[in-house]
């Protein structure tokens, strides 16, 4: 499949006329980024309270356009302020050559993001509810998920699509907690078993993005080989001050102690700023989450309930500018097997530009 894709792109590029380059286009380089500061209060039932203050992410975007068709885009991320002795992370989260032929066809090659869910590709703090990213996007979909590969993308009429072929996952690092540990993150990646991801979204209604994706990888490590497939569906509707967000995901495994991971969440929010006569966007919201990375196991019984968590969250996003957000949320999570509850209270500030 990879060979066919490369041949198609090569033939396509060989027919590109130099006349496409606009003599009046001026090459330009731009810089952007985002960041977020978090205060987290965690009170586990029967455990010790923890309080942390963390500049969780500092991200810099770099983009250079050679002409109207060809550009380069990169994202460098520093997590938790510094990197030392295994703490903090410095990552090259995106770095790709981008060719945009027309709305219906373009491609990216380099460090790319598979199109899985609403947040893996678009995860700047002002774009989602809650101080932390949704639990679903840690437990089921391993956001942020990136790696070395190739993506083809485009829009046709009311549909948006993306196809990604990239490095696979390391099955040695799968656990009963999901596939998150299997990300290779572009570091000398084993390319023996590539990952295939396709996503289609419908954009035909004002304020709506609704679609689904399918991902397959015959995940391989040094000691194990665990084929997986991921199906997820998502929808986001923002119109007339109303915010509706919902996502559902399922991972199926072969030759592994876990047979299936399942999770979902949905958000309901409403911008009340017009009602209260305030110029700051004020969006109170509620979120319900249910995630279980070990929903079906070979052993069955209690093993299918130990990591099953339900959470209800209430919060508010305040946005004096579309690119600046102040957040607060309160939530209670309950583990199904033990009924143990944990209370969370978070305050955050974020920006993007």
N, C-alpha and C positions, 0 to 999 in steps of 0.2 A: 504493500500500500504506500509506504514512504517513497519507494522508487517512482511509482506512478505520479504522486503529487509533485515530486521534484522535476520530473520530465515535463509535466503540464506547465509548471511555473517557468521552466527554462524556455520552452517553446513560446510561451506568452511574452516573456521579456524580449526574446529575439525579434519579435514583431513590433516592439515599441519604437515609434518614430521619435527622433530627436526634436521634431517640430513641436512636440507636446510641451517642451520647456519654454515657459513664458519669458521673453527677453526683459520684461519689466518686473519680474519677480525678484525681490531682494532677499537673499538668504538671511535667516534670523535665528537667534538663540534666545530661549526664554527659560526662566527659573521660576519654580513654584514650590509648593510643599504643603504639609499639614502637620499638626502636632496636638497632643492632648495631655492635660494634667488631671490626675485622679486622686481623690480621697476615698479610701475603701474601709468600711467598718463591717466586720464579719463576726457574728455571734453564733457559734454552733451549739446546739443543745447538748449540755453536759461537757462542753469544752471551754477553752480559753478564748476570750475576745481578742481580736487583732485589729489594729488600726494602722493603716499605711498611707503614705503620701508619696506619689510616684509620678514623675513625668514619663508616662508610659511609652510615648513614641515621639520621635523627632524625625521627620521625613523631608527629604529634598527631591524635587522633580527637576530634571534637566531635559530640555527638548531643543533639537536643532532641525530646522527645515532647510534643505538644500534647494528645493523648488516646490511647486505645488503638488508634486506626486511623492517625492522621496523625503523622508524625515527619520530622525533617530529620537527615541524616548527612553529615559532611564529614571529609576527611583531608588534612592539609597536611604535605608532606614536604620536609625539607632534606637534601640529599645532600652528603657530603664537607665538612661543617663550615661552609662559607661559600660565598658566590657573589661572584665578582669576575673581570672580564675573560674571560668565557666558561668559567670553571672553577666547578665545583659547580652545583647546580640547586636551585631553589625551585619546587615544583609543588603545584597544587591537584589532587590525584589522585582525589578523590571529592568531590562536593557535590550531593546530590540530595534532593528531596522524596520521601518514601516513604509510600505508602498500602498498608496491609495489611488487606484486607477479611476474608480467611479463609486457612486453610492452602492452599487451592487457587488463590487469586488475590491478587495484589498488583502494584503497579507502582512504578517509580522514574523520575524525570525530572530531568535536570540533567547533571552530570559523572558518567558511569557507567563500569563496567568490563564489557567483553564477556566472556561465559563461555566461555573457551577454555583447556582444560587444567585441571590441579589447582591451579596456583600463581597464576595471574593475579588471582584474587579473594581467595585466602587465602594470604598470603605473609609472615606474621610469622615471625621467626627460629626460635621453638620448634617450628614446624609442619613443617619439612622437614630432611632430612639435608644435611650439607655446610656449610662456612662460607659460601661463595658460593651463590647460586641455581644450579640445574642449567644446564649449558651449553645444553641443549635449549631452556630458557626464555629464552635470549638469541638463539640462532641461528635456531631455527625459529619459536617463538612469541615475539613481542616483548614479553615481560613486563618491567615492568608496562605494560599497554596500557589507556589510558583516553581518553575523549573526550566530547563533548557529545551527548546523545541520550536515549533512552527504553528502559526494560526492563520486561517483564512476566514475572512469576515465580510459582511455586506448587508445591505438592506434592499428589499424588493417589495414595492407597494407598502402594505401594512406589516410586513414581516422583517425581522432582524435575525441574522444567523451568525454562528461562529463555529468553526471546526478546528480543534487543536490536537496536534500529535506531539507528545513530549516525553521526557524521561518518566519511567514508571516509579512505583513505590517500592520500598524495601520491606518485604514481608516479614523479615526477621524482627522488625520493630513494631509489628501489629500487637495489640493487646486486647484484653476484654473491655478496655476503655475506648477502642476504636482504631482508626487508621492514621491518626495525626502523627504519631511517631515515625511513620513510614516515609514521610516526605524527605526527598534527597536534597532539596534546596539548591540544585545546580552545582553541587560540589563534586567534581570528578564523577559525575553520575554514571551509574551502570545503565547502559542503553540496550541491554540484551532483550528486555521485554518492554516495549514502548506502551504508553498510555494513549487511549483514543477518547476524545470528548467531543460531543456535538450538542449544541443548544439552539433552540428556535424560540423566539418571542413574538408575540402579537402586540402591535402598537396602534391599532386602528381606532381606539377610543381616546378622547382627550384625557390625559392624566393617567392612563393605564399602561402598565407593562405586565404581561402575563405570558408564561411559557414554561418550558421544561427542558431538562438536559439528561443525557445518558452518557455514562463513562464506563469504559472497560479497560482493565489492566490484568494481565497474567503476572501479578506481582511476584517478584523474585528477590530472595536474599541469598546469603552464602549458605544458609542451613535449611531454608524453607522455600516453598513455592505455593502461593495462595492466590488463585484467580479470584477477582472481585468484579462486581459491576455495581454502579451507583445510579439510581433513578431519583431525580428530584423534580418537584414542580413548585412554581413560585408565582406570586402576583403582588403588585403594588399599585395602589390607586390613590392619587393625590389630586383633588379637585374641589373647588368650592369650600376650602378650609378643612375638608375631611381627609383623614389619612387612614387607609386600610392596607395592612401588610400581612401576607401569609406565606409560609414555606413548609413543604413536607419533603422528607428525604428518607431513602431506604438503601442500605448497603447489603448486598448478598455475597457471602463468602463460600468458597469450596476448600475442603481439606484443612479446616481450622476448627478450633474448639467453639468459636462463635459462628453461628450460621447466618445471623441477620442483625443489623443495627437499624433502628427506626427512630425518627424524631420529627417534631413539628413545633411551630409557634405561630401565633398571630398577634398583631398589634391593632389597636383602635385608638386613634387620636383625633383631636379637633383643635384648630387654631381659634382661640377665643379673643384674640386681640381686638377684632372689630367690635365684639360685644362689649368689651370693657373700655373701649376707646383708647387703646394703647398702641404706640407705633412699633413696639417690639413684638415680633411673632411669639405667641405664648401658646404652647401646644401641650396640654396635659394628655397623658396616654395611659393605657393599660395593656399589659402583655400577659399572655398565658403560654407557658412552655411545657412540653413533655418530651424528654429525650431518654433513650435507652440504648446505649451502644452494645448491650448484650441481650437484645430482645428475644432472640431464639438461640439456644446453645445445645450442644450435644448432650450435656448432662441434664438439662431441663431444671424444673423445680426452682429452688431458691436462687440458683445461679442466674436466672432470668429476671430477678427482681433486685439484686444487690446494687446495680448501677442505674436503676430506673428512677428518674427524678422528675417531679412536677414542681413548677414554680409559677407563682403569681406575682406580677410586678406592677407598681404604680409609680408614675414619674411625670416629669415635665421637662420640656426643652424650651429654652428662651433664646431667641435669635435676634439681636439688635441689627445684625446684618445677615444676609444669606450665607456668608462665609464664616461667621463667628457664632458659637453656641455655648451656652451655659446649661448644664444638665444636673438633675437631681433625681434619684429613684430609691424606692424602698421595695424590698421583695422578701418573700418567704419561700424556701425550697424544702421539699419533703422527699426523703428516700423511701421508696415503696416497701422494701424488705423489712426495715426497722421502724418506719414512721418517724425517724429522727428528723428534726427540723433545724434549719439554719436561717438566721435572719441577716439580711444585707442592707446596708445603707451607703449609698455612693453619691459623691458630688464631683462634677467634672467641668472642665473648660476646654474648648477645642477650637481650632481654626483651620482654614485652608485658603490657599491663594494660587 
